[in-house]
Amino acid sequence: MKIAFIGLGNMGGGMAANLVKAGHEVRAFDLSEAAVAAAREHGCAIFASAAEACDGVDAVVTMLPNGAIVKAVYTNDVIGKAPAGAVLLDCSTIDVATAREVISLAKAAGYDMVDAPVSGGIAAANAGTLTFMVGGTDSAFKRSESILQAMGKAVIHAGAAGNGQAAKICNNMLLGIHMIGTCEAFAMAQKLGLDPQTFYDISSVSSGQNWSMTSYCPVPGVGPTTPADNNYQGGFATALMLKDLKLAMEAAASSGASTPLGKHAQELYEAFSAENGGLDFSAIIKTL
């Protein structure tokens, strides 16, 4: 299959490389020269513009920073430039309203399109073990499924257009909340005289167990290797967690959902991100 891939950053670069590994012909574009060079090394064909990359393809995959850029790229460079029969897949994490708007524009122009944000981070993008949460019609999902499977371990249809984004921001709001709670518990345990490893051994098999503790422990030297063991470098940047929490709060406001813990998590990450946006989000334990 001939696939245009637009957006070759930390996540997109690995995703595009895995499409090449799966035997697809990948036509790539990014504004970053370094990202383009890396994609070329991984076997992607490089084009001077997004519109040129979309010429004659069977599918278009985008991985872009925000909703405004997603809308601009699809409006200016994808819709009307990619063949009418191409399936469009936006894997960016953006607001639900923009996702639905762009899919509506694509549908009006005769395209099948899905929103398919990811969970798993840079390591999973490189390893091809991402989880995709997919919104769109049944037919659009079926057409996109094999492409997504080449980049991930799980591809889940969340429902109608925009529901992939809804699932992603709800999931990451929960992640932000329980990471803060996990950090608070470890910090308090230490102040009460409990050894972190001992507390981990107890809580990881008790009712307080959660993913932030057993898979992504914020304390160095405890549990599986995590960014905490690398001075909180790598992983999922605090600035990206803050972005997702802001999207969640926007969605909560527009839908009338009550999310007091989500709001407080956003406030805490906002304060921490001011000087620590590049650190992994688990580094918020430093504030405790």
TARAMO-V272449 format. One record per run of one state. SS is the DSSP state (hx for helix, st for strand, lp for the rest). FROM is the first residue (numbers start at 1). TO is the last residue. If there is no record, write none. Layout:
BEGIN
ss=SS from=FROM to=TO
ss=SS from=FROM to=TO
END
This chain:
BEGIN
ss=lp from=1 to=1
ss=st from=2 to=6
ss=lp from=7 to=11
ss=hx from=12 to=21
ss=lp from=22 to=24
ss=st from=25 to=29
ss=lp from=30 to=32
ss=hx from=33 to=41
ss=lp from=42 to=44
ss=st from=45 to=46
ss=lp from=47 to=49
ss=hx from=50 to=53
ss=lp from=54 to=58
ss=st from=59 to=62
ss=lp from=63 to=66
ss=hx from=67 to=78
ss=lp from=79 to=86
ss=st from=87 to=90
ss=lp from=91 to=95
ss=hx from=96 to=108
ss=lp from=109 to=111
ss=st from=112 to=119
ss=lp from=120 to=120
ss=hx from=121 to=127
ss=lp from=128 to=129
ss=st from=130 to=135
ss=lp from=136 to=137
ss=hx from=138 to=149
ss=lp from=150 to=151
ss=st from=152 to=159
ss=lp from=160 to=162
ss=hx from=163 to=191
ss=lp from=192 to=195
ss=hx from=196 to=203
ss=lp from=204 to=210
ss=hx from=211 to=214
ss=lp from=215 to=226
ss=hx from=227 to=230
ss=lp from=231 to=236
ss=st from=237 to=237
ss=hx from=238 to=255
ss=lp from=256 to=259
ss=hx from=260 to=276
ss=lp from=277 to=279
ss=st from=280 to=280
ss=hx from=281 to=287
ss=lp from=288 to=288
END
